[in-house]
Amino acid sequence: MSIVAHHETPILYAAPLSGYAYKAALMLRLVGLEHELRLIDLSTPRAERPAEFRAVAHFDEVPVLLIDGLAICQSNVICEYLARRESVLQEGDESQRLKVREWLAWEAERVGLNLAHACFAHQFGAHPPAVAKWYELRALQDLERMSEVLSKRDFLVGEQASVADVACYAWMPYAHASGVISAVPTPLRDWMARIAALPGFATPHAIFGSIVREAME
């Protein structure tokens, strides 16, 4: 996070085929915050991406949110900031807050690695077959872990949605569209439906339009 010029309207730098960027864009929709969406072409070498983006993107990656005079990088950090700022999708007591952060750390280590790479491999042939298979198998294990938890409760932490659910959900539409997920376990499918029923929810298609639709269909 760094200090930047204050903008009246928050600006989100995102890429249509990035589940990380979708996570931040979805969170902005869920909290009902008007914002400007600026798309970054990830096929462009990092050193050649727009100067205005590189000036605020600490790691030359999406998403980056400019808000309240801050440049916030990393999708989970953006989600947590928005939840606190708008007082939505928040946890209950300290025990629940810790559990949410456990899930956020797990998502970054597992879903944000395995499912993301499995999706990219299916969509773009980005990895050797053995490597792609390794990521896919690990991703399926992650989904089984989530399904086991969600067979016992409506959301990952307690009975209300939190940023943990948003974080773990974000790659699901991409995984389904790319064929990584073929048969979705019932607890996971029901949880996805509950996420989709949240006020303000929007699919990647609705947020990014034809760019993501053409790539995912």
Secondary structure, 3 states (H helix, E strand, C coil): CEECCCCCCCEEEECCCCHHHHHHHHHHHHCCCCCEEEECCCCCCHHHCCHHHHCCCCCCCCCEEEECCEEEECHHHHHHHHHHHHCCCCCCCHHHHHHHHHHHHHHHHCHHHHHHHHHHHHHHCCCCHHHHHHHHHHHHHHHHHHHHHHCCCCCCCCCCCCHHHHHHHCCHHHHHHHCCCCCCCHHHHHHHHHHHCCCCCCCHHHHHCHHHHHHHC
